[in-house]
């Protein structure tokens, strides 16, 4: 039953919005507008007891009067009405109800009896519930934003989500959608974003188990306050490892204040760092401590091949930025070997006489005036002496690298080792778009580039 419910979330054939509002600024109005704006192709049914037309569409007084079967019903009504609405949904054959309403024990504890009523009612039905107190979900693949999150309002944000292989699961809806927005800005592609809230029924591990099986998902990001059944995580992680997929998990609530906050937020017991350290100690799980690190590692892990070893080359047009990057790489436990005389001679043919082919490879600032990166990068890709490359350059001028689009794209496509870019000046939008087109991970700090590429290296023995 969990698998069927999550399948409906990942690819809903029809959606009802219960509590659909005629007020365009209300939370109950946003899902309808977003579903239409994003091009959702399934059937959409507004449900409103007081209005027969909502946002220009026919509305129904109850879910029971909707003329077709409904995969997903989004419930956006006051908490006291939710148990009755869920009973109606179950009777109507809804597969999964997504309850965005709050007031089920979070905060100061008011509404716990409503949560218990929902649990008891569900025991006699085949319907599953996501939430309550969640922000809904969005399947980017299915163009199905069943949420009120402003992140999906591209007309206002100007920042469309990019489709790809990352699925985000979060007990905090705001954080989950924020990760997708920041990640898309960096060229990371997303498959599904699911917020689980208080988890009165479906929990984050129910969704994680199906996300691992989803052929369109290669990385599962989990923003986690607490598990109801921590012991289930290992079996799911084992399955991810067998399928060549990974979890990136941010454990929230690792301080006494954070534990209090998690319980008030979603009624989750955040446990202790020691407890969760044992639960999350698995080769398919990478623990992430902060937001910047999450985006940095997601970039490299979603765009680049893994490294066979820990040896990298730094190629730079700024001597100082190259030195800074070399230091950052060493702090991440990477090696910068002195390149062989044969490789140095090949590199020297592609730089001024005052450049340095040793490693860091300094092409010098004169290179910006008309040189090309591709020949030097090809030497390093083919030399067999390094496991990855960090290219350090300015991207402040619009059109920078455009003259090398074809050879660089061809090199990235054929390279068995990763190439990441550190832009030591603020990159122009056209340059960011070009890096995205080429599938290159890019960073605006040496430490960020270093930890991005280091995440691709095998662990230090």
C-alpha distance (Angstrom), angle and dihedral (degrees) to the residues before:
residue distance angle dihedral
X1 . . .
X2 3.79 . .
X3 3.80 90.0 .
X4 3.81 92.2 52.3
X5 3.80 91.6 47.8
X6 3.79 94.0 49.5
X7 3.81 90.4 46.0
X8 3.80 87.1 56.8
X9 3.81 89.7 52.2
X10 3.78 92.6 49.2
X11 3.81 94.0 47.0
X12 3.80 112.9 11.8
X13 3.80 114.4 -171.1
X14 3.81 93.4 -165.6
X15 3.79 136.6 11.1
X16 3.79 132.7 -159.9
X17 3.81 120.6 -164.8
X18 3.80 109.0 -152.9
X19 3.77 109.5 -161.1
X20 3.79 92.1 25.8
X21 3.78 104.7 176.4
X22 3.79 132.5 -139.3
X23 3.82 87.8 -151.6
X24 3.81 104.4 91.5
X25 3.82 91.2 -152.3
X26 3.81 96.2 53.0
X27 3.81 121.3 101.4
X28 3.80 88.9 -121.2
X29 3.81 90.5 59.7
X30 3.79 98.2 53.5
X31 3.81 100.8 70.4
X32 3.81 93.1 57.6
X33 3.79 92.1 48.1
X34 3.80 92.6 46.1
X35 3.80 94.4 48.2
X36 3.79 90.0 54.4
X37 3.80 95.2 41.4
X38 3.81 93.3 50.9
X39 3.79 93.3 49.5
X40 3.79 100.4 -112.4
X41 3.80 107.2 -175.0
X42 3.80 100.2 -160.0
X43 3.80 128.3 90.9
X44 3.82 116.3 -79.1
X45 3.81 123.0 -159.8
X46 3.82 121.9 -170.9
X47 3.80 112.7 -152.1
X48 3.80 117.8 -158.5
X49 3.80 125.1 152.7
X50 3.81 94.2 -152.9
X51 3.81 104.6 40.4
X52 3.80 131.7 52.4
X53 3.81 92.4 -162.9
X54 3.83 124.5 45.1
X55 3.80 121.4 -179.5
X56 3.78 90.1 -16.2
X57 3.81 94.8 -51.9
X58 3.77 131.4 107.2
X59 3.80 110.5 -97.6
X60 3.80 129.4 -157.7
X61 3.80 126.3 -138.6
X62 3.81 93.1 -133.2
X63 3.79 140.1 5.3
X64 3.78 88.1 -110.7
X65 3.81 90.6 65.5
X66 3.81 95.4 52.9
X67 3.82 103.8 115.3
X68 3.81 98.5 -138.9
X69 3.82 136.8 47.4
X70 3.80 113.6 -86.4
X71 3.80 124.7 -143.7
X72 3.80 97.6 -169.7
X73 3.78 130.1 21.0
X74 3.78 116.9 -168.2
X75 3.80 109.5 -151.5
X76 3.80 115.4 -153.1
X77 3.81 104.5 163.0
X78 3.84 131.9 115.1
X79 3.80 112.9 -69.8
X80 3.80 94.4 -111.3
X81 3.80 90.8 60.4
X82 3.80 96.0 47.9
X83 3.84 99.8 86.8
X84 3.81 91.4 53.6
X85 3.80 92.5 45.7
X86 3.80 90.9 50.1
X87 3.79 91.1 52.1
X88 3.81 88.2 53.3
X89 3.83 90.5 48.7
X90 3.80 92.3 51.3
X91 3.81 91.3 48.8
X92 3.82 89.6 50.4
X93 3.82 92.3 54.1
X94 3.80 98.2 -110.2
X95 3.82 110.3 169.8
X96 3.80 98.1 -149.1
X97 3.80 132.6 4.0
X98 3.80 117.2 -151.5
X99 3.80 108.7 -153.1
X100 3.79 112.6 -160.9
X101 3.82 92.8 168.8
X102 3.82 116.7 112.8
X103 3.80 128.5 -147.6
X104 3.82 103.5 86.0
X105 3.79 101.7 123.0
X106 3.78 100.9 -58.3
X107 3.79 120.0 123.9
X108 3.81 107.4 18.6
X109 3.80 95.3 -1.6
X110 3.79 100.5 -97.8
X111 3.81 113.5 148.5
X112 3.80 100.5 31.2
X113 3.79 89.0 129.9
X114 3.81 89.1 58.5
X115 3.78 91.2 53.2
X116 3.80 90.4 50.8
X117 3.80 91.2 48.3
X118 3.80 89.6 53.8
X119 3.81 91.6 49.5
X120 3.78 92.8 51.1
X121 3.80 93.6 46.4
X122 3.80 91.7 52.0
X123 3.79 93.0 57.2
X124 3.79 90.4 74.5
X125 3.83 96.9 47.3
X126 3.80 141.5 65.0
X127 3.81 92.2 -134.2
X128 3.79 120.2 107.1
X129 3.80 128.0 -150.5
X130 3.81 130.1 -142.3
X131 3.80 112.6 -158.6
X132 2.98 140.3 -36.4
X133 3.79 106.5 -144.1
X134 3.80 91.7 23.8
X135 3.78 132.3 128.6
X136 3.78 94.8 -127.6
X137 3.77 123.5 -120.7
X138 3.77 142.3 -83.6
X139 3.78 127.4 -148.2
X140 3.79 103.6 -159.1
X141 3.79 89.6 -173.5
X142 3.82 92.3 55.1
X143 3.83 94.0 37.3
X144 3.79 87.1 -124.0
X145 3.84 114.7 142.6
X146 3.80 102.6 178.7
X147 3.77 91.9 173.9
X148 3.77 144.3 83.7
X149 3.82 92.7 -129.8
X150 3.82 112.9 136.8
X151 3.81 87.5 -143.2
X152 3.82 87.9 80.3
X153 3.82 91.5 51.3
X154 3.81 95.0 93.0
X155 3.79 93.0 168.4
X156 3.81 89.1 67.6
X157 3.78 101.9 29.3
X158 3.79 96.8 42.5
X159 3.80 87.1 -148.9
X160 3.83 113.0 106.7
X161 3.78 117.7 -164.1
X162 3.78 113.8 -110.6
X163 3.80 117.8 -129.6
X164 3.79 117.5 -123.9
X165 3.78 147.0 111.4
X166 3.82 104.7 -56.3
X167 3.81 120.3 103.4
X168 3.81 118.3 -166.5
X169 3.80 121.5 -153.8
X170 3.77 117.8 -175.1
X171 3.76 138.8 167.8
X172 3.80 84.7 -152.8
X173 3.78 110.5 64.1
X174 3.78 94.8 -163.7
X175 3.81 92.8 53.8
X176 3.79 94.5 44.8
X177 3.78 94.3 54.1
X178 3.82 91.1 41.8
X179 3.81 90.8 57.4
X180 3.80 89.4 53.4
X181 3.79 92.0 49.6
X182 3.81 95.7 47.8
X183 3.78 90.6 42.8
X184 3.80 93.1 51.4
X185 3.81 88.8 52.5
X186 3.81 86.6 59.2
X187 3.80 92.6 48.0
X188 3.81 97.4 -100.9
X189 3.80 114.9 145.8
X190 3.81 123.6 -136.0
X191 3.79 132.8 -155.3
X192 3.81 106.0 -176.5
X193 3.80 137.2 -2.1
X194 3.80 114.2 -161.6
X195 3.81 125.9 179.0
X196 3.80 115.6 -162.7
X197 3.81 103.7 -174.5
X198 3.81 116.4 -178.8
X199 3.83 93.3 -5.4
X200 3.79 99.4 -140.4
X201 3.82 86.6 168.0
X202 3.83 122.6 -9.9
X203 3.78 109.7 45.9
X204 3.77 135.0 -163.9
X205 3.82 92.4 -94.3
X206 3.81 92.1 53.3
X207 3.79 88.1 57.7
X208 3.82 93.7 40.0
X209 3.81 91.7 55.6
X210 3.80 90.7 56.9
X211 3.81 94.7 40.1
X212 3.80 89.1 59.0
X213 3.81 89.7 54.4
X214 3.82 93.1 46.8
X215 3.84 108.0 107.5
X216 3.80 90.7 -149.0
X217 3.82 93.2 58.4
X218 3.81 122.8 79.1
X219 3.82 100.1 160.4
X220 3.80 127.7 36.1
X221 3.80 116.2 -158.7
X222 3.78 114.1 -161.0
X223 3.81 124.0 -166.8
X224 3.76 99.4 -165.0
X225 3.79 135.3 -172.2
X226 3.80 97.5 168.0
X227 3.81 145.2 -29.8
X228 3.79 123.4 -123.5
X229 3.82 89.1 -151.8
X230 3.83 108.4 21.6
X231 3.80 92.7 178.7
X232 3.83 91.2 71.3
X233 3.80 92.6 65.9
X234 3.79 96.2 76.3
X235 3.79 95.6 56.3
X236 3.80 90.7 48.8
X237 3.81 90.8 48.1
X238 3.82 89.9 48.9
X239 3.79 88.8 54.9
X240 3.81 91.2 48.5
X241 3.80 90.2 52.2
X242 3.81 91.6 50.4
X243 3.82 89.8 51.6
X244 3.81 94.5 46.1
X245 3.80 93.7 -112.5
X246 3.78 130.5 129.3
X247 3.78 141.1 -147.9
X248 3.78 122.5 -139.1
X249 3.78 106.3 -163.2
X250 3.79 128.5 -169.6
X251 3.80 108.4 -164.9
X252 3.78 110.0 -150.6
X253 3.79 122.2 -163.6
X254 3.81 102.3 43.6
X255 3.82 95.9 142.3
X256 3.80 129.8 61.1
X257 3.81 89.7 -107.0
X258 3.80 91.1 46.9
X259 3.82 91.3 51.2
X260 3.81 89.7 53.4
X261 3.78 90.6 47.1
X262 3.81 93.8 50.0
X263 3.79 92.5 52.0
X264 3.80 91.9 48.7
X265 3.80 90.9 45.5
X266 3.82 102.5 49.8
X267 3.84 106.5 -10.2
X268 3.80 89.9 -107.2
X269 3.79 121.4 148.4
X270 3.80 102.7 -131.3
X271 3.81 92.7 -163.1
X272 3.80 120.8 -161.4
X273 3.82 130.9 -54.1
X274 3.80 89.4 -115.2
X275 3.81 93.1 53.8
X276 3.77 94.3 47.8
X277 3.78 91.8 40.3
X278 3.80 88.0 64.2
X279 3.82 93.7 43.7
X280 3.80 93.4 49.5
X281 3.80 98.0 41.9
X282 3.80 98.8 112.4
X283 3.83 134.7 122.2
X284 3.82 91.5 -121.3
X285 3.82 91.5 55.6
X286 3.78 126.0 78.2
X287 3.79 113.3 -170.1
X288 3.80 115.2 -142.9
X289 3.79 123.9 -161.3
X290 3.80 105.7 -166.4
X291 3.79 144.3 15.7
X292 3.81 98.1 -103.9
X293 3.79 91.9 50.8
X294 3.79 90.6 49.4
X295 3.80 92.8 55.4
X296 3.81 92.6 42.1
X297 3.79 93.8 51.9
X298 3.81 93.1 40.6
X299 3.80 89.1 55.6
X300 3.76 94.8 54.7
X301 3.80 97.6 37.1
X302 3.81 93.2 49.1
X303 3.82 97.4 42.9
X304 3.80 108.0 30.4
X305 3.80 139.1 62.7
X306 3.81 116.7 -116.4
X307 3.79 121.2 -95.8
X308 3.78 120.5 -114.4
X309 3.81 92.0 -149.2
X310 3.79 141.4 -0.2
X311 3.82 101.1 -96.1
X312 3.80 116.9 116.9
X313 3.79 137.7 176.1
X314 3.78 122.0 -142.9
X315 3.82 114.3 -149.5
X316 3.79 114.2 -169.8
X317 3.79 145.6 172.9
X318 3.82 90.3 -160.3
X319 3.77 117.6 59.8
X320 3.79 92.9 -155.9
X321 3.79 94.6 47.0
X322 3.79 88.5 48.8
X323 3.81 91.5 52.9
X324 3.81 90.4 48.3
X325 3.79 90.7 50.6
X326 3.79 92.2 47.6
X327 3.81 89.6 53.3
X328 3.80 91.0 48.5
X329 3.80 91.6 50.2
X330 3.78 91.8 51.0
X331 3.81 90.5 50.7
X332 3.81 87.4 55.9
X333 3.81 89.7 55.3
X334 3.81 95.3 -104.3
X335 3.79 123.7 140.1
X336 3.81 126.2 -130.1
X337 3.81 103.7 -162.1
X338 3.79 121.7 -161.4
X339 3.77 103.5 -107.4
X340 3.79 120.9 -117.9
X341 3.85 120.1 -96.2
X342 3.81 89.7 -110.3
X343 3.81 93.0 54.0
X344 3.81 91.9 43.0
X345 3.80 90.2 53.7
X346 3.79 91.5 51.3
X347 3.80 91.4 49.1
X348 3.81 92.7 46.7
X349 3.80 88.6 63.0
X350 3.81 88.5 65.2
X351 3.81 101.1 49.3
X352 3.82 140.2 52.8
X353 3.80 117.8 -85.4
X354 3.80 89.7 -104.3
X355 3.82 92.3 56.4
X356 3.78 122.0 99.3
X357 3.82 125.3 -126.8
X358 3.81 95.3 -177.5
X359 3.89 102.1 96.7
X360 2.90 124.1 -62.3
X361 3.79 83.0 58.2
X362 3.81 105.6 -143.8
X363 3.80 111.3 -160.2
X364 3.86 87.7 175.4
X365 3.78 130.1 -134.4
X366 3.82 90.7 -80.2
X367 3.77 85.4 72.5
X368 3.81 89.5 70.6
X369 3.81 90.4 65.9
X370 3.77 94.5 70.1
X371 3.79 114.3 -40.2
X372 3.77 124.2 124.0
X373 3.78 128.2 -127.6
X374 3.78 98.5 -155.5
X375 3.84 98.1 77.5
X376 3.83 94.0 52.0
X377 3.79 92.2 42.7
X378 3.80 90.6 50.4
X379 3.81 89.8 55.0
X380 3.81 90.1 54.5
X381 3.79 95.0 43.6
X382 3.81 90.5 53.2
X383 3.81 101.0 37.2
X384 3.81 96.0 81.6
X385 3.81 91.8 -141.3
X386 3.81 100.2 104.0
X387 3.80 136.0 45.1
X388 3.80 97.5 -151.3
X389 3.80 143.9 5.6
X390 3.80 134.1 -136.2
X391 3.81 113.1 -159.2
X392 3.81 111.7 -156.5
X393 3.79 116.9 -164.8
X394 3.78 146.6 129.6
X395 3.79 116.3 -92.7
X396 3.79 97.9 175.7
X397 3.82 95.0 113.1
X398 3.82 114.8 79.9
X399 3.79 110.1 -116.4
X400 3.80 94.6 26.6
X401 3.83 109.0 155.2
X402 3.82 91.0 13.0
X403 3.80 90.9 115.2
X404 3.81 88.0 56.7
X405 3.79 97.9 44.7
X406 3.81 95.3 112.3
X407 3.83 100.0 44.3
X408 3.82 93.5 40.6
X409 3.80 92.1 48.3
X410 3.80 90.3 49.4
X411 3.81 90.7 48.3
X412 3.82 93.7 49.3
X413 3.79 90.2 48.5
X414 3.80 94.7 52.4
X415 3.80 100.5 34.1
X416 3.82 115.5 110.9
X417 3.81 89.4 -161.9
X418 3.82 127.5 63.7
X419 3.79 124.1 -102.6
X420 3.81 119.3 -162.2
X421 3.80 129.2 179.2
X422 3.80 130.0 -135.0
X423 3.82 111.4 -164.4
X424 3.78 106.1 -157.6
X425 3.80 91.9 -169.4
X426 3.78 125.3 50.3
X427 3.82 104.8 -78.9
X428 3.79 120.1 -123.9
X429 3.79 116.0 -119.8
X430 3.79 91.5 -114.9
X431 3.80 89.9 55.2
X432 3.81 91.9 49.9
X433 3.79 89.5 51.1
X434 3.80 91.0 49.3
X435 3.80 92.1 50.6
X436 3.80 87.7 50.6
X437 3.79 91.7 50.6
X438 3.80 89.7 52.3
X439 3.79 92.6 46.8
X440 3.80 93.7 -121.1
X441 3.78 123.0 155.0
X442 3.81 108.8 -129.6
X443 3.78 134.7 -170.4
X444 3.80 139.4 -172.4
X445 3.79 98.3 -146.5
X446 3.81 133.5 49.8
X447 3.80 93.0 -128.3
X448 3.80 90.5 51.2
X449 3.80 92.8 51.2
X450 3.80 90.4 46.2
X451 3.79 95.6 51.7
X452 3.80 90.7 43.3
X453 3.78 93.9 56.7
X454 3.82 92.3 36.5
X455 3.81 89.0 60.5
X456 3.82 87.0 65.3
X457 3.80 94.0 55.7
X458 3.80 125.5 92.6
X459 3.79 115.2 -99.2
X460 3.77 118.0 -89.0
X461 3.79 108.0 -99.8
